[in-house]
Amino acid sequence: MNFEFDERAREMRDRVETFFRTEILPLNPAYRRALKADPAEARAIVRTLQDKARNLGLWNLAVPGLDEDAPGVRLTNLQFAPLAEIMGRLHWASEVFNCHAPDVPNMEVLAKYGTPEQKRRWLAPLLNAEIRSCFGMTEPDVASSDANNIATRIERVGDEFVINGRKWFATAAANPDCRLCVLVGVTDPDAPRGRRHSVVLVPMDSPGLEIVRKIPVFHHVDETSPHTELRLENVRIPVSNLLGKQGEGFAVGQARLGPARIHHCMRAIGTCEVLIQLMYERAGARKTFGRAVIENANVRDMIASSRLELEQCRLMIHRAAWTIDTHGDHAARRDIALIKVAVARAYQAIADRALQIFGAMGVTDDTPVAAAFTQARAFRIYDGPDEVHLRGIFGMEKPGAAGESRFYLS
Ligand SMILES: Cc1cc2nc3c(=O)[nH]c(=O)nc-3n(C[C@H](O)[C@H](O)[C@H](O)COP(=O)(O)OP(=O)(O)OC[C@H]3O[C@@H](n4cnc5c(N)ncnc54)[C@H](O)[C@@H]3O)c2cc1C
């Protein structure tokens, strides 16, 4: 294992860092104001920056399996890790480089499983940031952390699939640019477990597909990527919109969830770096009882513990990235489950400490701390709750060689 970033990664990291500091960060106050006043204005800021990033070749950095003729830079997961960290410092920065969720994981599955026509119709505009997309798996009526429960029905009638069901938390579905829902549902109810579900591509303007509402998360509606409830009533799509093979929906879904999870983890490390920096500066700048807050040993412990947890998580992420690059997604499934739990927990702990150190200001919208805290809390649920990943990690534990334990137990 060699975690040294190669020359390509170092060069790209420096270029993304420069672009972030000179072009994106100075616009953050304007972006935040625009988001409150008119989301379309905020989108215009992102579009202008996207054009600049694309012209500099800082575009589509997160999809290793791009076709030869597709626009973008083919980086490995390990090469992308330090770039994703930089993007993670601001919640809207990834989109500037067309490296944001849920579009990137959707691009990955389209690149891997899409037919030439599906790639032409959906992947090409996603790679050019002409459209957005969403992922429709979770349903309000069933415990969706067990994918076997997903109940939305996809029934074949002649040359069409007819879809009926409810979805919620489809992130970005209510974004005005969202044109595609990558949807999981039941095509083969009588097949053995694990072979009943398929993934289909549903155009958002399909008759019968209704956007029910944008769901507030912790009292807040994300206007750029709203978590959205959808109702599908007799939605008809051609059978050619099947992604991958019928009954292999879980395999397609897994190909999507691996990148989704590791990228969220990489970005979270970037957010945590900002939180540590902010809590260090804030605690140094305020005085109580005759000395700076940072002079207190417990506050120093809070900052040092955050550093400890962040560095542990960063190393685990790099190992997961290296394992995917070297041995493939399947070999990395334990590492991905480990980082999903470890990073979400560390992220929540670090955001909680930052919030405490900021006092009342920490719970306002005047700093990124409150948003990070709620994001971190939600991260322990989305992309699979902690418990489900722990279940998977436990399932991969193996007993030692037969009879060997007795030598430890004398
Ligand atoms: C901000 C956000 C964005 C999201 N974006 C998307 C999206 O874009 N597309 C999408 O399809 N979904 C999305 N989701 C949904 C998310 O993936 C699901 O909420 C998650 O998979 C859990 O499903 P559930 O809510 O039905 O919880 P349930 O399955 O009902 O589980 C509830 C709780 O039960 C416990 N539990 C479950 N299984 C076990 C077990 N085996 N052992 C012990 N305890 C267990 C856990 O504590 C779990 O949190 C998003 C969610 C959030 C919060």
The ligand as an ORCA input file, in Angstrom:
! r2SCAN-3c Opt
* xyz 0 1
  C     -30.541     14.002      3.767
  C     -30.956     12.679      3.148
  C     -30.771     12.462      1.779
  C     -31.200     11.262      1.196
  N     -31.076     11.097     -0.173
  C     -31.627      9.999     -0.744
  C     -31.676      9.865     -2.173
  O     -31.187     10.731     -2.917
  N     -32.312      8.774     -2.707
  C     -32.861      7.800     -1.921
  O     -33.413      6.846     -2.466
  N     -32.820      7.888     -0.560
  C     -32.236      8.974      0.041
  N     -32.242      9.087      1.415
  C     -32.877      8.062      2.221
  C     -31.907      7.172      2.991
  O     -31.046      6.459      2.142
  C     -32.764      6.261      3.884
  O     -33.379      7.106      4.844
  C     -31.976      5.178      4.577
  O     -31.563      4.184      3.658
  C     -32.800      4.508      5.690
  O     -34.033      4.081      5.245
  P     -35.340      4.477      6.083
  O     -35.377      5.942      6.246
  O     -36.520      3.834      5.434
  O     -35.108      3.885      7.530
  P     -35.551      2.461      8.076
  O     -35.153      1.381      7.125
  O     -36.972      2.548      8.494
  O     -34.626      2.341      9.357
  C     -34.829      3.185     10.492
  C     -33.792      2.897     11.528
  O     -33.881      1.546     11.952
  C     -32.622      1.127     12.404
  N     -32.264     -0.123     11.718
  C     -32.523     -0.489     10.452
  N     -32.019     -1.695     10.183
  C     -31.390     -2.102     11.313
  C     -30.652     -3.257     11.665
  N     -30.456     -4.259     10.804
  N     -30.148     -3.332     12.918
  C     -30.345     -2.343     13.805
  N     -31.016     -1.231     13.527
  C     -31.539     -1.097     12.298
  C     -31.629      2.239     12.100
  O     -31.395      3.003     13.259
  C     -32.349      3.058     11.069
  O     -31.933      4.405     11.055
  C     -31.786     10.266      2.009
  C     -31.944     10.485      3.392
  C     -31.544     11.674      3.961
  C     -31.751     11.876      5.431
*
